[in-house]
Amino acid sequence: MSFIPMVTPPVMQPETAWWFVFQNNKLLVEEKDGSVTIPQIRNLQEIGMTPIRKQYLGTLDGQHCYSVEVDEQMMPPKTMEFRGLRGLFESLDKDLWSIAGQAVQIVAWDQTHQFCGSCGQATESMEKERAKVCQPCNLTNYPRLSPAIIVAVLKDNKLLLGAPTRYEGEIYSVLAGFVEPGESLETCVAREVEEEVGIQVKNIQYFGSQPWPFPNSLMIGFTAEYAGGEINVDPTEILHADWYTVDKLPNFPGNASIARRLIDWFIEQHQ
């Protein structure tokens, strides 16, 4: 399917549209013909729901798409339910999941930028671009994007994996961290690896990127080689870290993330 992002909604309400409805960051999905999908309806009133705020997203194969925020007390129809976006990666169509990832970020941005952060006056949505402007002081706010690096560090035929504290040691992954102001991506890679596990890296190479809507990141992937030092984890970030060969990998992330792509790349290179 082909998605074309847009800001200006159609003049006439379409007969049916894709509706990406969020309640506390959970997405409304519908069980249909044995699979999970996004509701295709004319409007929310059709399913007994009322939007707090609505945003136009663009078109998917010519069909209009909207994102919507609803009250946390609102109950979905019997054939629908609110589910966490992360857990829908395997069951929802990949294009719909990708649009939902954009939608949840736009919903959160719209929700948190109703008023100007400088003078406190109400903001207005701009007509031809995704932005909110304060008319009294002319401050303009665009959707927030937080760049973060993620890196596969190799030492001979081994991959560096760590167990983040947030996973309580159940999942091991490659290292990641947010870019700080004034930092290049490569500098961030070197800093994050040394801060989290105490080693130095070299030959940092770009691998790929992925939008990551948890909550509003752009994950920028790299590979790097071991340059020196001994593993000494920061206990506030990492429970345990070590070097792993292909035949002795611990539990690692599912298919949704670029972390998995980096690990799969390592496996392909060393089988």
Secondary structure, DSSP 4 states (H G I P E B T S, - for coil): --EEE-SSPPSSPPSSEEEEEEETTEEEEEEETTEEE--EES-GGGGT--EEEEEEEEEETTEEEEEEEE-TTPPPPTTEEEEESGGGTTTS-HHHHHHHHHHHHHHHHHHH-SB-TTT-PBPEE-SSSS-EE-TTT--EE----EEEEEEEEEETTEEEEEEEGGGTTS--B-EEEEPPTT--HHHHHHHHHHHHHS-EEEEEEEEEEEEETTTTEEEEEEEEEEEE------TTTEEEEEEE-GGG------TTSHHHHHHHHHHHHH-
